[in-house]
Amino acid sequence: DVKVTQSSRYLVKRTGEKVFLECVQDMDHENMFWYRQDPGLGLRLIYFSYDVKMKEKGDIPEGYSVSREKKERFSLILESASTNQTSMYLCASRSDVRRQGSGANVLTFGAGSRLTVL
Amino acid sequence: AQRVTQPEKLLSVFKGAPVELKCNYSYSGSPELFWYVQYSRQRLQLLLRHISRESIKGFTADLNKGETSFHLKKPFAQEEDSAMYYCALSGLILTGGGNKLTFGTGTQLKVEL
């Protein structure tokens, strides 16, 4: 029963290409996140969306943008891919803690999208 | 600011030995602490959280506010415990609502036979 689905498991792109990473969740969660996971650096937050059409920069937003047109879908966009964006990208979702209380403060992760930029 | 420190990149123990994965945090308010785990070729998932005060798969973690630590412990390691473990802190309120979750750099636990 997959709840957070990332459309691409592996991608190989060239420097300068525009890259779209898609994430869909079926739990009716308000909050969605994009992290990148790198060895020795852990998970770093790129962007966060707390509701449809709402977004907030995370810790490392440079070189990325996002789109949240529908509640279930959160897209990460690399306008012009660079080699230093080679990484594992993780999408996650969560209920709105303000509405659901602290018990909802748990992330559900997707399987990840491994992007290689040549 | 909020920060999570996991000092060990790799921890190797023998089966049946005790395990302690260290986590220290920096946060001025009252944080919520978590341990997430990623087994080989599986998704990152919640292992436990301090407010639940429960043992999951034999693991426990106690929040020590004086030492700002949330170490993960298990008395007897099993081979299936081999995984990457991340400590995480939920604290600062993000614009628009919701708490920012900050992860540590992770500790790879290897349980040897």
Interface residues (C-beta under 8 A of the other chain):
Chain A: N31 F33 Y35 G40 L41 G42 L43 R44 L45 F48 Y50 D51 M54 E56 L90 A92 R94 D96 V97 R98 S102 N105 V106 L107 F109 G110 A111 G112
Chain B: Q6 K9 E32 F34 Y36 R43 L44 Q45 L46 R49 I51 Y86 S90 L94 T95 G96 G97 G98 N99 K100 L101 T102 F103 G104 T105 G106
